[in-house]
Amino acid sequence: AQILGPQTDCGIGTETISLLITNYGQSPQSLFNFRYSVNGVPASIPMFSDGFFTAVVGTTDSIEIDFETTYDFSVPGNYTIAVWTELEGDSDLANDTITIEISNIPVIAEFPQTNGFENGDGGWSVDENGENSSWEFGAPAGGIINQAANGTNAWVTSLGGDYNVNERSFIVSPCFDFSDLEVDHLIRISISIETENNW
């Protein structure tokens, strides 16, 4: 299986879990259960009206299907979604479960807005497309960055040391909705940078 949705986005809510089921076996398959869990808790899926595959998926074929049982992702944060099939007599269980992580990125629409990171990560997150990322959230204790700009917490490339060799990484802000502002907006960020010479 492959999970097609939902995806990381700003302000997601109650969403449909979509997946692609592929038959890697030698025979066409039908009449099997498929299930999902979020953060390790299996969804309460009613038997036979949802999560029961009645079509036929031929050898090397793929079929896109949706769970009718939706999930509420409206609380901002990270979610781990696992989807699996339950096929009787399956000799290879290793390819029956797929897991993805998504985020509901908070939307900030009330201004002015200030965040010193004392009540959590502020909706900021590590960009999963970075390379050799060392970003961490917490109390800095490194040789160069050993305190936060405000209070105790900050986002730092390695709370206790240096950034990684060949690192190309990023953190991503929450989503800012400026559509109701009648004046130009200004963003101020306290940042401390120390890199190797010529880098």
C-alpha positions in Angstrom: 0.0 0.0 0.0 1.0 3.6 -0.4 -0.7 6.5 1.5 -1.7 9.2 -0.9 -3.3 11.6 1.6 -3.6 13.7 3.6 -0.4 15.7 3.2 1.3 18.2 5.5 -0.4 21.5 5.1 -1.6 24.6 6.9 -4.8 24.3 9.0 -5.9 20.8 7.9 -9.0 19.4 9.6 -11.1 16.3 9.3 -9.5 14.4 6.4 -10.0 11.3 4.3 -7.2 8.7 4.3 -6.5 7.8 0.7 -4.3 4.9 -0.3 -3.0 3.0 -3.3 -3.1 -0.8 -2.9 -0.7 -2.8 -5.1 -0.7 -6.5 -5.6 2.9 -7.8 -5.5 1.8 -11.5 -5.5 1.2 -14.1 -8.1 -2.6 -14.2 -8.0 -5.4 -11.6 -8.2 -6.7 -10.6 -4.7 -10.1 -9.7 -3.3 -12.2 -9.8 -0.1 -9.6 -8.6 2.4 -9.5 -6.0 5.2 -7.5 -2.8 5.1 -7.0 -0.7 8.2 -5.3 2.5 9.5 -4.0 3.9 12.7 -3.0 7.4 13.7 -0.2 7.8 16.3 -0.4 4.1 17.1 -4.2 4.1 17.8 -6.2 2.0 15.3 -9.2 3.8 13.8 -12.6 2.5 14.7 -13.6 1.2 11.2 -17.0 -0.5 10.9 -16.6 -3.9 9.4 -17.8 -4.6 5.9 -19.1 -1.1 5.3 -15.6 0.3 5.4 -12.1 -1.2 5.3 -13.2 -4.3 3.4 -11.9 -4.6 -0.2 -14.5 -6.2 -2.5 -13.1 -5.3 -5.9 -10.3 -7.3 -7.6 -6.7 -6.2 -7.7 -4.8 -8.1 -10.4 -1.2 -9.1 -10.3 1.1 -6.0 -10.5 -2.1 -3.8 -10.5 -2.7 -0.9 -8.3 -6.1 0.5 -7.1 -6.7 3.9 -5.4 -9.3 3.7 -2.5 -10.4 6.0 0.3 -11.5 5.1 3.8 -15.0 6.3 4.5 -14.0 6.7 8.2 -12.3 10.1 8.3 -9.9 11.4 11.0 -9.7 14.8 12.7 -6.3 16.3 12.3 -7.4 19.8 13.3 -5.1 20.0 16.4 -1.8 21.5 15.1 1.2 19.1 15.3 2.7 15.9 13.9 0.8 12.8 13.1 2.0 9.3 12.2 -0.4 7.4 9.9 0.0 3.7 9.3 -2.1 1.7 6.8 -2.0 -2.0 6.4 -3.8 -4.9 4.6 -5.0 -8.1 6.2 -4.9 -10.8 3.6 -5.4 -14.3 4.7 -2.6 -16.7 3.8 -0.2 -13.8 2.9 3.3 -15.2 3.1 5.1 -11.8 3.0 3.8 -9.5 5.8 6.7 -7.1 5.4 5.1 -5.2 2.5 1.6 -5.0 4.1 2.1 -1.9 6.2 3.1 1.6 5.1 3.7 4.6 7.5 4.0 8.3 6.8 4.3 11.4 9.0 2.4 14.5 8.3 2.0 17.8 10.1 -0.9 20.2 10.6 0.9 23.5 10.5 -0.8 26.1 12.6 -2.2 29.2 11.0 -1.6 32.5 12.7 -4.0 35.3 11.7 -4.1 37.6 14.7 -1.4 40.3 14.9 0.8 41.6 16.4 2.2 38.1 17.2 5.2 37.4 19.4 6.8 34.0 20.1 9.7 33.4 22.5 9.3 29.6 22.3 8.7 29.3 26.0 5.4 27.5 25.5 6.6 25.0 22.9 8.1 25.0 19.4 5.7 27.7 18.2 4.4 25.6 15.3 7.9 25.7 13.6 9.2 22.4 12.3 12.2 20.9 10.6 11.9 20.7 6.9 12.0 17.1 5.9 13.7 17.9 2.6 16.9 19.1 4.3 20.1 17.2 4.2 22.0 16.0 7.3 19.8 18.1 9.5 20.9 18.8 13.1 18.0 21.2 14.0 16.7 20.7 17.5 14.3 22.6 19.7 15.1 23.2 23.4 17.6 25.0 25.7 20.8 25.8 23.8 24.0 24.5 25.5 26.6 24.7 22.8 30.0 26.4 22.8 28.8 29.1 20.5 25.1 29.3 21.0 24.6 28.7 24.7 21.4 30.7 25.4 18.2 31.7 23.8 17.4 35.2 22.6 14.4 35.3 24.9 13.8 33.0 27.9 15.1 29.5 27.8 14.2 27.8 24.4 15.2 28.2 20.8 15.6 26.4 17.5 19.3 25.5 17.1 21.4 23.4 14.8 22.5 21.0 17.6 21.5 22.2 21.0 24.8 21.0 22.5 27.3 21.3 19.7 28.0 22.1 16.1 25.9 21.7 13.0 26.6 18.6 10.9 29.2 18.2 8.1 27.6 18.9 4.7 24.4 20.1 6.3 21.8 21.8 4.2 18.8 22.1 6.4 15.9 24.4 7.3 13.2 25.1 9.8 9.8 26.1 8.5 7.6 28.7 10.2 3.9 28.3 10.9 1.5 29.7 8.2 0.9 33.4 8.5 -2.4 34.7 7.1 -1.9 38.4 6.4 -5.1 38.8 4.3 -6.9 40.9 6.9 -4.1 43.4 7.5 -4.7 46.9 6.2 -1.1 48.0 6.6 2.2 46.5 5.4 3.5 43.8 7.7 6.9 43.5 9.3 8.6 40.3 10.5 11.5 40.5 13.0 13.5 37.4 13.9 16.4 37.1 16.4 19.1 35.0 14.7 22.6 34.0 15.6 24.9 32.5 13.0 28.4 31.2 13.1 29.7 29.2 10.2 33.0 28.0 8.9 35.1 30.4 6.9 34.1 30.5 3.2 30.9 28.6 3.8 
